[in-house]
Amino acid sequence: MPYLSRIRINPLRAESRKLLASPRAMHAAVQGGLPGPPEQERTLWRLDADNPHRPLLFVLTTGKPDWTHLVEQAGWPGADGEHYAVRDYAPLLRQLATGRSFAFRLTANPVQNTKRPDKLTPRQQERIEAGDRRSFRLGHRTATAQLNWFLTRTARWGFDIPTAPSLDGTHDTDNQPPRDIRIITRQRRSFGKGPLTPKETHVVMHAVTFEGRLRITDPALLTERLLAGIGPTKAYGCGLLTLAPLPERA
């Protein structure tokens, strides 16, 4: 049974600053809240820092977690209020139906695969000279390319992005009316997978947070993406798509 958790993070604490600055450290903290062996749990997480004074950590787990350690290390353990919330995800999944609209948020790492990058790094050059025929995974760097990556893949994820209404209730009359989606944040991060790992095991990611409105076209496909995540580097805060119900329009 999947569970969606929301944990309040206190950005002023030393441990919090470590977690907020390092996807690898946050990944380890998330794994620490799982009831079973980490290799048996499929987790997705996302850090929402719209309010830098009250960042929120969202985590999707297959088993019911316990976030007491995170509250003690990086929250407000002695304060009033709800330090973290854990909700059964099944009720939301049962709401998914073709044609229904939801508000959504996703932090993803938009990438492309290519056999020949325009500008080779020393490591990539070594691979080519060694006869390695595998393609290279490169991150999209511009907002236009990142948005295009998203919009060209929605059909395989079980939804589409409706046209965005204008403030006066009309739509753009151009050939390509704007979609109801926007990029909230874009951030490039580079870090090692471990304290003593070689350079080729460094992770380079372009974390992009998308927000907007989606319309379901295939509930089964969307359920699969909600539970399994979207795109690469899921262990480091990418891939978690969350939904919020919207009033049905007449």
N, C-alpha and C positions, 0 to 999 in steps of 0.2 A: 504494500500500500504506500503510495507516494505522499510525502509531506512537504509543504512549503513553509519555510521559517523566515522570520524577520527579526534581526538582532540590532539593537541600538549600540553604536560605537561612540565612545568618548574620545574625541581627537586630541585631547590635551594630555592624555596619559602616555608614558614612555612606550609601553607595550603597544598601545594603539598606533602610535606614529610608525613603529616598526611594521605593523601589519598593513597599514594604509600605504606605505611606501614600497612594499614588496609583495607581488603576487605569489611568490613561492612561499613566503612566511604565512600569508593568509590561507593558502591552500593547506598548509600543515595544520593551521588552527581549525579549519573546517573539518579536516579528517579527524581531529581530536574529539569531535562531538558525535561521532557515529557509534552506534551500539555494537556493531559487528566488525569483523576484520575489514580494513579499508579496501582490500582487493575484491571483496564481495559486495561492496556498496557502489552504486552509480550516483555520483553527486554532480550538481551544477551550482555555481554561485555567481553572484554579481554584487558589486559594490556601487551603491547609488549615493553620490556626494553632491546632490543638488544644493543642499544646505551644508556647507563645510563645517558648521558647528554641530551638526547632528547627522553624520553619515549613517546610512542604513545598509546592512549586509543581508542579502536575500540568498537562501540556500534551498535547493530542491534535493531531497534525499529519498531513497527507497524504503528506509526504516525510520522509526520515530527517533529523533536525535535528542541530545541534552546539551544545552549551550551554557551551562553553569560556569564552565571554565572560562568561556569568552567574556561573560559578564564580570567575573572576578578579575580577569587580566586587563580587559579593555573596555569595560562598561562603567556603569554607576552602581556598584553592588549595594551601597547603602542608601540609595535614593528611592523615593516613592515612584510608583508607576510600573508599567509593564516593561520589563527589561528585554524580553524576547517573546515572540509568539510563534507557536507551531500549529499549523492548520492542515487538516486532511485535504488533500488535493482532489480527491475523487468527486466531490460535489461540483467543482468547476468543470471537470472533464465531462460530466454528464450534461452540462449546458451546451456543449459544442454541437452545432447543427448547421447544415448548409444554408448560407444566406445570412446568418447572424453576424452582427458586427461587434467588435470589441476594441477598446483602447489597448495599445500594446507598448511594451518597451523591450528592447533587446540590446545587449552589448555583445558585439561580435568582432572577429578578426577577419576582415575581407581579404581574400587571397586569390591568386591566380597561379596556374601551373604552366610553365614554359620550358621548352627544351634549350633555349638560348637567351639568357638575359641580355639586355642592352649593355649593361655595365657589369662585368664579372668581378666578383670579389676574389681575393687570392685563393680562398678555399674552393670556390666554384671553378676557378681555372684549373686547380689541381685535379678536381673530379673529372673534368673534360679530358685533360691530358692523360688521365689514367684509364680512359675508355668507358667511364661511367655514363650509361645511356638514360639514366633516370631523369625525369623532369625536375625542375627546380620550383619550389613553392615560394612565391614572392608576394609580399603584402601590397595592396593597393594604397597609394599614398595621398591621392587627392580626394577631396570630398565628392567630386563628380563621379570618379571611378568607384568610390565606396558605395555611393547611393545606387549606381547602376548595377553593381554586384548584387545588392539586395533585391532590387526590383526585377531583375532577370531570373531570380530563383524562387520567387514566391509560389509559383504554380507547383513546384516539387515539394513545397512545404505545406500545401493544403489551404492556401488563402491568396487573396489579391488585395491590392491597396486601392481603395476607391478614390475618385477625384475629390480634391479638396474644395469645399464650397467657399466662395468669397464672402467678405463681410456683409455685402448687400444681398446675399442669398443667391447670386448668380454664379456661373462658372466661367472660367477663362475660355475665350473663343478661339484660341490658337489651336494648331493641329495637335499639340501635345499638352493638354491641360495639366496643371500641377496635381500631383498626388498628395494624399493626406498623410505625409510622412516628413520628418525633419531629423536632422542630425543634431544631437544635444551636445556631445563632447567627442573630441578626437584626441588620442594620445598615443605616442610611440613609446614603447618600453623595450628595454634590452636587459637581460639578466641571465645568470647561469642557472642550470637545473639543480646544482648542488654546490657546496663550498669548494670542492676540489675537482671540478669538472673541466675538461679541455675546452678550447674556444669553440670547436664545432658543435658542442652541445649547448651553446648559448641559445636562448629563446629571444627572438625579435618579433614583436607583435605591434600591430596598429589597432588598438582597441577603439572601436567606434560605437557610440550609443545612439540607437535609432528609436524614435518615438512617433506614434501616430495612431491611425485607425486601420484595422484590417477587416476583411469580409471573408468568412469561411467558404471555401469551395469544396473541400474534402476533409470532413471531420477526422477520419482515420489517419490521414497523413499529418494533419496538424497535431493530433494527440501524440503521434510518434515523435515529432520534433519538440513538443513541449517536454517530453520525458527524456529524450536522448540528447537534446541540444542542437544548436546550429553552428556550423563552421568549426575550425580547428581551435587549439589551445584552450579547451574547455576546463582543464585543471587550473588554469590561471585567470579565471574570472570572465571567460567569454562563453557564449552559447546559450545562456538562460533567457528564454522568452517568457515574459509574464503578461497576463491578460487581465483586464478589468471590464466587467459588463457595462454596456452602454444602453440607454433607453432606446427601445425599438422605434424607428421612424415610421411615420404613417406613409 
